[in-house]
Amino acid sequence: MSINIVKINQADAYLSSPYSGLNIYGKDNGDNLNDIENDKTCLFSFFESEGWGHVSDRVKEQLEAQGIANIDDLEPNSVVKILDFDGGIAFEYNGGFNGISWFAFAPTL
């Protein structure tokens, strides 16, 4: 099943994982995005200014099955279209001067 994309165009929006509840962006998070790597529901994170952040093993497996070995050559929108996770959701967050960030999630089995 394809992943749904939710576009958020609001500076300083509070974002959290819809499955784990982990705060991924907002005033309570500070600069501690490393916790996202420990969230088993997080598929990937991407930051316009920095590129790919966390990419889960589940995503890597699906990309490799499609013959894609290097995610660095892909845009997040393209990756979302390739992935197939039941209940998957991606946030395209335009926070203004920080650029566009992407966060994708799916339930764990």
N, C-alpha and C positions, 0 to 999 in steps of 0.2 A: 504494500500500500504506500502511495506517495506521501511525502511530508507536506503538511500545510504550512504556509508562510504567513506570519502576522507582522505587518509593518507598523512600527511605532515611530512617530515623528514628534517627539516631545522631549525637550531637554530635561535632564535629571529625573527621568522616569525610574521608578522602582521596579526592577525585574527580578523574578525568582524562578527557579526550576518548577515547572508545573507538576512534576512527579516526586521530587525529593523535598521541595520547599526551600532549598538552598538559595540564599540571597546572592544573586550573581552581579547585580548592578544597582547602585543607589547609595544614598548617604550613609546607610548603616554598614555598607560593605567596605568602604575606604578603598585602599589599593590592594586588597587581599583577594585577587582573582585566582590564586593558586588552589583554593579549595575546590574550584570547579573540576580540577583534574581528579579529585577524589570522589566526585559525584558520578556514580555508575549510570545515571540516567542521561548524563551529558554526552552528546555525540561529538560536538566540536564547538570551538569558539574561533572567531576571526575578527581582526581589528584592521580597519582601513589603513591606519597609520603604521601598523607593525606587521600585518599579514596573519598567517595562521598561528593560532595559539594552541590550545589543546585539541588533539584529534584522537578519538577513542579507537581501541582495537576493533570494535564492531564496525566502525566506518572504514578503517583500513582494509578489513576483510572484504567488505562489499566492493570497494574500489578495486582491489586486486582481482576480484572475480570478474570485473569488467575490463581487466587489462590495464588499469591505471596504477602506476607505481609511484608517481610523484604528484602529490596534491598541490604543491607549490605553483604549478602551472594552471590551476583551476580557480575560478571565482566561486564564492560561496553559493550563489544562485545556481550555478551549474552542478555543484555537488549535491545540493538539495534535490535537484531533478533526477539525479542518478540513484540516490539512496531509496531504500524500500524498508521502512520500519512501521509496523502497525502502531498507530497512535502517535507517530512522530510529529513534532511541531518545531518550527524554526522562527526565531524572532530576528527581524531585520530592524535594528535600532539606530535611528538617526538622531543622535544627541546634540546636533549643532556643531560647534567648533571642534568637538572630538572626532568627528567623522562618523562613518557608518560602522557599526559592530554587528556581528551575527552570533547567535547562540542557538544550537539545535539540541533537542531532547527527544527521548523515546523511553517508554517504560522498560524496565528490565524483566527478564523472564523468570 
